[in-house]
Amino acid sequence: MPVIKQIDKSKIILKNGEELPYKMAMLIPPFEGTQVMQAGPKLVDEKGFVETDGPYKHITYKMFIAGQAVKVVPPFQANVTPFGMLKTGYPSDVTGKIN
């Protein structure tokens, strides 16, 4: 995971010396999931996301339905700087319609 050393007006400087020029930047800390889910027996992956099937049921515990932090969508292209897809709230919308 890249570590930010400094943020200037037009570039972000990483600890490894790499410079990322920008006109507008939005920095969001990585998602870590909740402690209670991380403490459970294989409820989430190493990043705190629940691994689910199509209808958001846990892949092992079928009675467990995840409403928000489901398995991350893989990036659409490889990059030097790792990133994930933005969450749109769609899982919450779908879950609300199930009830």
N, CA and C of each residue as an Amber inpcrd file, in Angstrom:
protein
   297
   0.8520000  -1.1710000   0.0000000   0.0000000   0.0000000   0.0000000
   0.8990000   1.2350000   0.0000000   0.6860000   2.1550000  -0.9240000
   1.5090000   3.3700000  -0.9670000   1.3150000   4.2280000   0.2870000
   2.3760000   4.8680000   0.7030000   2.3190000   5.7440000   1.8720000
   2.5790000   7.1730000   1.4010000   1.6830000   8.0850000   1.7620000
   1.8200000   9.4910000   1.3650000   2.8230000  10.1820000   2.2730000
   3.7880000  10.8460000   1.6460000   4.7880000  11.6090000   2.3890000
   4.3620000  13.0660000   2.5010000   3.8440000  13.6060000   1.3680000
   3.5320000  15.0360000   1.3270000   2.4860000  15.2990000   0.2490000
   1.6480000  16.3120000   0.4790000   0.6710000  16.7420000  -0.5240000
   0.9510000  18.2010000  -0.8390000   1.3100000  18.4670000  -2.0930000
   1.5310000  19.8310000  -2.5640000   0.3000000  20.3060000  -3.3310000
   0.3490000  21.5370000  -3.8330000  -0.7790000  22.1010000  -4.5800000
  -1.1240000  21.3090000  -5.8330000  -0.1390000  20.7120000  -6.4680000
  -0.3940000  20.0510000  -7.7540000   0.1030000  18.6080000  -7.8240000
   0.6180000  18.0840000  -6.7260000   1.1000000  16.7010000  -6.7560000
   1.0900000  16.0880000  -5.3590000   0.9610000  14.7690000  -5.3580000
   1.0650000  13.9900000  -4.1270000   2.3920000  13.2480000  -4.1970000
   3.1880000  13.3640000  -3.1740000   4.5010000  12.7130000  -3.1500000
   4.4170000  11.5210000  -2.2050000   4.7260000  10.3370000  -2.7530000
   4.6930000   9.1200000  -1.9500000   6.0240000   8.9140000  -1.2490000
   6.0110000   8.1060000  -0.2110000   7.2190000   7.8380000   0.5670000
   8.3270000   7.2240000  -0.2900000   7.9460000   6.4510000  -1.3340000
   8.9500000   5.8320000  -2.2040000   9.5040000   6.8030000  -3.2510000
   9.0760000   8.0830000  -3.2020000   9.5800000   9.0920000  -4.1250000
   8.6990000   9.3210000  -5.3470000   7.7650000   8.4290000  -5.6020000
   6.8680000   8.5860000  -6.7530000   6.0060000   9.8300000  -6.5560000
   5.8190000  10.5940000  -7.6530000   4.9920000  11.7940000  -7.6090000
   3.7530000  11.5890000  -8.4650000   2.5910000  11.9140000  -7.9110000
   1.3250000  11.7710000  -8.6150000   0.7390000  13.1600000  -8.8590000
   0.8700000  13.6700000 -10.0920000   0.3140000  15.0000000 -10.3790000
  -1.2140000  14.9420000 -10.3680000  -1.8510000  16.0530000  -9.9890000
  -3.3120000  16.1010000  -9.9790000  -3.8090000  17.5260000 -10.1350000
  -5.0300000  17.6560000 -10.6050000  -5.7370000  18.9390000 -10.6130000
  -6.7980000  18.9250000  -9.5180000  -7.3470000  17.7340000  -9.2580000
  -8.2680000  17.5370000  -8.1540000  -8.0280000  16.1370000  -7.6190000
  -7.9000000  16.0070000  -6.3330000  -7.6590000  14.6900000  -5.7390000
  -8.6350000  14.4620000  -4.5910000  -9.0900000  13.2220000  -4.4750000
  -9.9240000  12.8360000  -3.3450000  -9.2910000  11.5850000  -2.7530000
  -8.8350000  11.6710000  -1.5330000  -8.1590000  10.5580000  -0.8740000
  -9.0860000   9.9450000   0.1650000  -9.2980000   8.6440000   0.0500000
 -10.1870000   7.9330000   0.9570000  -9.3940000   6.7980000   1.5910000
  -9.4250000   6.6930000   2.9260000  -8.6710000   5.5930000   3.5550000
  -9.2490000   4.2470000   3.1400000  -8.4350000   3.2010000   3.1550000
  -8.9260000   1.8790000   2.7550000  -9.9840000   1.3620000   3.7190000
 -10.9410000   0.6290000   3.1840000 -11.9860000   0.0150000   3.9930000
 -11.3740000  -1.1090000   4.8170000 -11.7210000  -1.1930000   6.0800000
 -11.1760000  -2.2400000   6.9370000 -12.2370000  -3.1730000   7.4990000
 -13.5070000  -2.8710000   7.3250000 -14.5550000  -3.7140000   7.8910000
 -14.6640000  -3.5000000   9.3880000 -15.6510000  -4.1510000   9.9950000
 -15.8530000  -3.9840000  11.4290000 -15.0910000  -5.0420000  12.2140000
 -14.7300000  -4.7080000  13.4470000 -13.9750000  -5.6380000  14.2820000
 -14.7700000  -6.9020000  14.5760000 -16.0850000  -6.7560000  14.7680000
 -16.8890000  -7.9240000  15.0950000 -16.9050000  -8.9220000  13.9320000
 -16.9280000  -8.4270000  12.7030000 -16.9050000  -9.3160000  11.5430000
 -15.5220000  -9.9500000  11.3740000 -14.4680000  -9.1680000  11.6130000
 -13.1150000  -9.6960000  11.4880000 -12.8360000 -10.7590000  12.5380000
 -13.4830000 -10.6730000  13.7060000 -13.2660000 -11.6350000  14.7810000
 -14.0000000 -12.9480000  14.5370000 -14.9860000 -12.9240000  13.6280000
 -15.7650000 -14.1310000  13.3390000 -14.9640000 -15.1620000  12.5570000
 -15.4410000 -16.4090000  12.5410000 -14.7260000 -17.4870000  11.8400000
 -14.9080000 -17.4030000  10.3300000 -13.9550000 -16.8060000   9.6560000
 -13.9530000 -16.7010000   8.1950000 -15.2070000 -16.0210000   7.6450000
 -15.6730000 -14.9740000   8.3240000 -16.8340000 -14.2290000   7.8420000
 -16.4490000 -13.2520000   6.7400000 -15.2010000 -12.7220000   6.8080000
 -14.7510000 -11.7230000   5.8390000 -13.3710000 -12.1030000   5.2990000
 -13.0010000 -11.4730000   4.1810000 -11.6640000 -11.7160000   3.6370000
 -10.6380000 -10.8700000   4.3820000  -9.3890000 -10.8700000   3.9380000
  -8.3110000 -10.1640000   4.6460000  -8.5090000  -8.6510000   4.6890000
  -9.3730000  -8.1020000   3.8180000  -9.6200000  -6.6600000   3.8120000
 -10.9270000  -6.2860000   4.5170000 -11.6560000  -7.2740000   5.0110000
 -12.8840000  -6.9940000   5.7420000 -14.1500000  -7.0860000   4.9150000
 -14.0510000  -7.5640000   3.6690000 -15.2230000  -7.6890000   2.8140000
 -15.8550000  -9.0730000   2.9550000 -17.1870000  -9.1220000   2.9140000
 -17.9210000 -10.3770000   2.9950000 -17.9550000 -11.0130000   1.6020000
 -17.5260000 -12.2680000   1.5090000 -17.5660000 -12.9790000   0.2330000
 -18.9550000 -13.5720000   0.0620000 -19.6540000 -13.1610000  -0.9980000
 -21.0420000 -13.5710000  -1.1980000 -21.2570000 -14.1730000  -2.5770000
 -22.4300000 -14.8100000  -2.7050000 -22.8500000 -15.2730000  -4.0240000
 -23.7310000 -14.1830000  -4.6380000 -24.4380000 -14.4850000  -5.7180000
 -25.2700000 -13.5020000  -6.4110000 -26.2720000 -12.7710000  -5.5310000
 -27.0850000 -13.4800000  -4.7290000 -28.0730000 -12.7790000  -3.8970000
 -27.5280000 -12.2890000  -2.5520000 -26.2370000 -12.0290000  -2.4500000
 -25.5870000 -11.4740000  -1.2640000 -25.6010000 -12.4090000  -0.0650000
 -25.7190000 -13.7100000  -0.3020000 -25.6060000 -14.6820000   0.7920000
 -24.1430000 -15.0750000   0.9310000 -23.6890000 -15.2210000   2.1790000
 -22.3080000 -15.6230000   2.4440000 -22.0210000 -16.9350000   1.7310000
 -20.8200000 -17.0890000   1.1820000 -20.5080000 -18.2880000   0.3960000
 -20.4620000 -19.5600000   1.2450000 -20.2320000 -19.4310000   2.5440000
 -20.1980000 -20.6040000   3.4280000 -21.4340000 -20.6780000   4.3170000
 -21.7940000 -19.5540000   4.9340000 -22.9110000 -19.4990000   5.8690000
 -24.1250000 -18.9130000   5.1530000 -24.9370000 -19.7520000   4.5340000
 -26.0330000 -19.3070000   3.6660000 -27.1240000 -18.5260000   4.3860000
 -27.2210000 -18.6540000   5.7030000 -28.2180000 -17.8900000   6.4590000
 -27.7480000 -16.4550000   6.7200000 -26.4940000 -16.1580000   6.3910000
 -25.9080000 -14.8400000   6.6140000 -25.9980000 -14.0450000   5.3130000
 -26.7210000 -12.9310000   5.3360000 -26.8830000 -12.0970000   4.1540000
 -26.1790000 -10.7630000   4.3980000 -25.2950000 -10.3940000   3.4920000
 -24.5390000  -9.1460000   3.6230000 -25.2850000  -8.0300000   2.9040000
 -25.4540000  -6.9120000   3.5780000 -26.1930000  -5.8090000   2.9720000
 -25.3320000  -4.6970000   2.4290000 -24.0590000  -4.6560000   2.7590000
 -23.2670000  -3.5070000   2.3350000 -21.8520000  -3.8790000   1.9060000
 -21.0360000  -4.3630000   2.8080000 -19.6100000  -4.5300000   2.5200000
 -19.3360000  -5.8850000   1.8690000 -19.8560000  -6.0720000   0.6700000
 -19.6430000  -7.3320000  -0.0250000 -18.2920000  -7.3360000  -0.7220000
 -17.8660000  -8.4980000  -1.1780000 -16.5520000  -8.6750000  -1.8160000
 -16.2810000  -7.5740000  -2.8240000 -15.1180000  -7.0160000  -2.7640000
 -14.7350000  -5.8910000  -3.6240000 -14.7360000  -6.2890000  -5.1000000
 -15.1340000  -5.3510000  -5.9490000 -15.0980000  -5.5460000  -7.3930000
 -13.6540000  -5.3360000  -7.8460000 -13.0900000  -6.2490000  -8.6520000
 -11.6970000  -6.0640000  -9.0690000 -11.5380000  -4.8460000  -9.9810000
 -10.3760000  -4.1840000  -9.9590000 -10.1450000  -3.0370000 -10.8360000
 -10.2780000  -3.4430000 -12.2960000 -10.7230000  -2.4920000 -13.1300000
 -10.8990000  -2.7920000 -14.5460000  -9.5960000  -2.7540000 -15.3270000
  -8.5260000  -2.2590000 -14.7190000  -7.2190000  -2.2540000 -15.3730000
  -6.1310000  -2.3040000 -14.3040000  -4.9830000  -2.8420000 -14.6590000
  -3.8600000  -2.8930000 -13.7130000  -3.2040000  -1.5250000 -13.6400000
  -2.8130000  -1.1220000 -12.4520000  -2.1560000   0.1610000 -12.2300000
  -1.0120000  -0.0150000 -11.2570000  -0.0710000   0.9200000 -11.2960000
   1.0220000   0.9170000 -10.3440000   0.4680000   1.1910000  -8.9470000
  -0.4360000   2.1800000  -8.8690000  -1.0640000   2.5220000  -7.6080000
  -2.3390000   1.7010000  -7.4700000  -2.4510000   0.8600000  -6.4420000
  -3.6400000   0.0140000  -6.3090000  -4.8830000   0.8360000  -6.0010000
  -6.0030000   0.4070000  -6.5380000  -7.2660000   1.0610000  -6.2560000
  -8.3910000   0.0520000  -6.3980000  -9.5200000   0.3550000  -5.7940000
 -10.7060000  -0.4870000  -5.9270000 -11.8110000   0.3220000  -6.5650000
 -12.8830000  -0.3480000  -6.9280000 -14.0210000   0.3430000  -7.5170000
 -14.7820000   1.0750000  -6.4190000 -15.3210000   2.2390000  -6.7620000
 -16.1180000   2.9870000  -5.8050000 -17.4100000   2.2440000  -5.5000000
 -17.8710000   2.3400000  -4.2810000 -19.1380000   1.7230000  -3.9040000
 -20.2590000   2.7130000  -4.1970000 -21.3180000   2.2600000  -4.8250000
 -22.4050000   3.1470000  -5.2330000 -23.5930000   3.1300000  -4.2900000
 -23.6410000   2.2000000  -3.3630000 -24.8050000   2.0470000  -2.5070000
 -25.8150000   1.0860000  -3.1020000 -25.5180000   0.5500000  -4.2820000
 -26.4400000  -0.3770000  -4.9440000 -26.8080000  -1.5700000  -4.0700000
 -25.8440000  -2.2060000  -3.3630000 -26.2390000  -3.3370000  -2.5030000
 -27.2790000  -2.9340000  -1.4650000 -27.1750000  -1.7400000  -0.8980000
 -28.1490000  -1.2890000   0.0940000 -29.5080000  -1.1050000  -0.5450000
 -29.5260000  -0.5640000  -1.7650000 -30.7790000  -0.3700000  -2.4950000
 -31.4650000  -1.7060000  -2.7470000 -30.6940000  -2.6910000  -3.1820000
 -31.2360000  -4.0190000  -3.4500000 -31.7410000  -4.6540000  -2.1660000
 -30.9580000  -4.5410000  -1.0940000 -31.3390000  -5.1340000   0.1810000
 -32.6420000  -4.5050000   0.6900000 -32.7920000  -3.2180000   0.5440000
 -34.0120000  -2.5320000   0.9790000 -35.2390000  -3.0490000   0.2460000
 -35.0800000  -3.4180000  -1.0080000 -36.2100000  -3.8980000  -1.8020000
 -36.5630000  -5.3500000  -1.4780000 -35.6320000  -6.0890000  -0.8630000
 -35.8940000  -7.4830000  -0.5240000 -36.9360000  -7.5650000   0.5940000
 -36.8530000  -6.6420000   1.5580000 -37.7620000  -6.6880000   2.7290000
 -39.1310000  -6.2780000   2.3640000
